[in-house]
Amino acid sequence: MTPAIDFSGRRALVTGGASGIGEMTAKLLAELGAAVMLADLNRDALPAALERTGAAAWTAGDVASEDDSERMVAEAADRLGGIDLLFNSAGIGDDLVPLHRQTTARWRRVFDVNLWGTLLISRAAGSLMVAQRRGAIVNVSSIVGLDAFPGRSAYGVAKAGIGHLTKTLACEWGEYGIRVNAIAPAYTKTPMVKDLLDRKVFDPGIIERRTPLARMAETEEMAKAAAFLLSDWASYVTGVVLPVDGGWSAYGAAGDVVKIRHE
Ligand SMILES: NC(=O)c1ccc[n+]([C@@H]2O[C@H](COP(=O)([O-])OP(=O)(O)OC[C@H]3O[C@@H](n4cnc5c(N)ncnc54)[C@H](O)[C@@H]3O)[C@@H](O)[C@H]2O)c1
């Protein structure tokens, strides 16, 4: 058995690789030996992300566009000589308003980037993996895709859809030696969440009290879970949506209403 995760000789495509969870995962995959291609909508951020992560190359485009998705996957396969690993991290948050105040355009965009983007990139990369009869994909759901969060209908439906897509693709592609899993992160200290904290949209104290591990996650903690699922250490794991949430989804008590004595 290999004593450590080793991605030597593996070729990885990471969407949303210019920031946050995608960037940190790209960095970890590269450190563990993979040749990594970053794909992101934010063209300006990609060159610096390439430096920070040690990735081999980058490509810019919108995962929600069929043309861009197919082009980015083709570029990655060209540049790296194929794709063995895919991490679908590109995503955007929503406006935290109830459905009756949500515009069609905004709802659609949040849904399209998160779910449709994951589907389009997975279809393009998955076609190559089916042909080579090998591959591993990790998608990014969310605790918001596991349970209902008011004000997050577009994001929640998309993230729940990613969970279901993950299981479906695992069943469709298992016979080709392709594993498909997802992580479901809770609040993670990325630029996306830091911005919401700065604008006081979230109260960190409430999040910490609601989380059994009593803190928010670091991006490294998401990267390590993703790397495990992408690696041969998870060779018999497929169709799983793994909460990486400090116990958030296990917690069923009434929050601050219940006080237990620890001594
Ligand atoms: N941070 C959290 O607390 C948290 C919790 C649960 C799930 N997630 C999910 O994790 C993933 C990464 O989020 P993050 O917190 O690292 O955010 P982030 O904003 O730091 O990074 C997201 C990256 O995706 C890129 N992106 C956005 N739209 C794109 C598009 N249409 N095409 C290509 N790239 C696009 C952005 O430019 C950015 O570089 C997202 O799917 C998010 O929904 C985050």
The ligand as an SDF file (V2000), in Angstrom:
LIG
                    3D

 44 48  0  0  0  0  0  0  0  0999 V2000
  -16.6200   29.1410    1.1750 N   0  0  0  0  0  0  0  0  0  0  0  0
  -17.6090   28.4380    1.6970 C   0  0  0  0  0  0  0  0  0  0  0  0
  -17.9750   28.5950    2.8730 O   0  0  0  0  0  0  0  0  0  0  0  0
  -18.3120   27.4070    0.8770 C   0  0  0  0  0  0  0  0  0  0  0  0
  -19.2190   26.5550    1.5170 C   0  0  0  0  0  0  0  0  0  0  0  0
  -19.8570   25.5770    0.7720 C   0  0  0  0  0  0  0  0  0  0  0  0
  -19.5900   25.4490   -0.5730 C   0  0  0  0  0  0  0  0  0  0  0  0
  -18.7220   26.3080   -1.1890 N   0  0  0  0  0  0  0  0  0  0  0  0
  -18.4800   26.1250   -2.6080 C   0  0  0  0  0  0  0  0  0  0  0  0
  -17.0920   25.9740   -2.8220 O   0  0  0  0  0  0  0  0  0  0  0  0
  -16.7830   26.3890   -4.1510 C   0  0  0  0  0  0  0  0  0  0  0  0
  -15.6340   27.3880   -4.0990 C   0  0  0  0  0  0  0  0  0  0  0  0
  -16.0590   28.5060   -3.3680 O   0  0  0  0  0  0  0  0  0  0  0  0
  -15.0410   29.5090   -2.6570 P   0  0  0  0  0  0  0  0  0  0  0  0
  -15.5940   29.8210   -1.3250 O   0  0  0  0  0  0  0  0  0  0  0  0
  -13.6770   28.9650   -2.8040 O   0  0  0  0  0  0  0  0  0  0  0  0
  -15.2850   30.8140   -3.5530 O   0  0  0  0  0  0  0  0  0  0  0  0
  -14.2810   31.8190   -4.2700 P   0  0  0  0  0  0  0  0  0  0  0  0
  -15.1330   32.9470   -4.7020 O   0  0  0  0  0  0  0  0  0  0  0  0
  -13.0780   32.0800   -3.4150 O   0  0  0  0  0  0  0  0  0  0  0  0
  -13.7890   30.9830   -5.5520 O   0  0  0  0  0  0  0  0  0  0  0  0
  -14.6630   30.6420   -6.5870 C   0  0  0  0  0  0  0  0  0  0  0  0
  -13.9120   30.7460   -7.9030 C   0  0  0  0  0  0  0  0  0  0  0  0
  -14.8170   30.3380   -8.9440 O   0  0  0  0  0  0  0  0  0  0  0  0
  -14.6790   31.2510  -10.0170 C   0  0  0  0  0  0  0  0  0  0  0  0
  -15.9120   31.2980  -10.8010 N   0  0  0  0  0  0  0  0  0  0  0  0
  -17.0800   31.8940  -10.4530 C   0  0  0  0  0  0  0  0  0  0  0  0
  -17.9730   31.7600  -11.4360 N   0  0  0  0  0  0  0  0  0  0  0  0
  -17.3560   31.0850  -12.4440 C   0  0  0  0  0  0  0  0  0  0  0  0
  -17.7560   30.6610  -13.7320 C   0  0  0  0  0  0  0  0  0  0  0  0
  -18.9870   30.9290  -14.2000 N   0  0  0  0  0  0  0  0  0  0  0  0
  -16.8690   29.9870  -14.4990 N   0  0  0  0  0  0  0  0  0  0  0  0
  -15.6110   29.7330  -14.0500 C   0  0  0  0  0  0  0  0  0  0  0  0
  -15.1760   30.1170  -12.8380 N   0  0  0  0  0  0  0  0  0  0  0  0
  -16.0340   30.7860  -12.0430 C   0  0  0  0  0  0  0  0  0  0  0  0
  -14.3840   32.5860   -9.3590 C   0  0  0  0  0  0  0  0  0  0  0  0
  -13.7970   33.5010  -10.2780 O   0  0  0  0  0  0  0  0  0  0  0  0
  -13.4770   32.1890   -8.2240 C   0  0  0  0  0  0  0  0  0  0  0  0
  -12.1170   32.2130   -8.6220 O   0  0  0  0  0  0  0  0  0  0  0  0
  -18.0640   26.9850   -4.7240 C   0  0  0  0  0  0  0  0  0  0  0  0
  -18.6920   26.0020   -5.5230 O   0  0  0  0  0  0  0  0  0  0  0  0
  -18.8810   27.2880   -3.4850 C   0  0  0  0  0  0  0  0  0  0  0  0
  -20.2480   27.2890   -3.7660 O   0  0  0  0  0  0  0  0  0  0  0  0
  -18.0710   27.2880   -0.4940 C   0  0  0  0  0  0  0  0  0  0  0  0
  1  2  1  0
  2  3  2  0
  2  4  1  0
  4  5  1  0
  4 44  2  0
  5  6  2  0
  6  7  1  0
  7  8  2  0
  8  9  1  0
  8 44  1  0
  9 10  1  0
  9 42  1  0
 10 11  1  0
 11 12  1  0
 11 40  1  0
 12 13  1  0
 13 14  1  0
 14 15  2  0
 14 16  1  0
 14 17  1  0
 17 18  1  0
 18 19  2  0
 18 20  1  0
 18 21  1  0
 21 22  1  0
 22 23  1  0
 23 24  1  0
 23 38  1  0
 24 25  1  0
 25 26  1  0
 25 36  1  0
 26 27  1  0
 26 35  1  0
 27 28  2  0
 28 29  1  0
 29 30  1  0
 29 35  2  0
 30 31  1  0
 30 32  2  0
 32 33  1  0
 33 34  2  0
 34 35  1  0
 36 37  1  0
 36 38  1  0
 38 39  1  0
 40 41  1  0
 40 42  1  0
 42 43  1  0
M  CHG  2   8   1  16  -1
M  END
$$$$
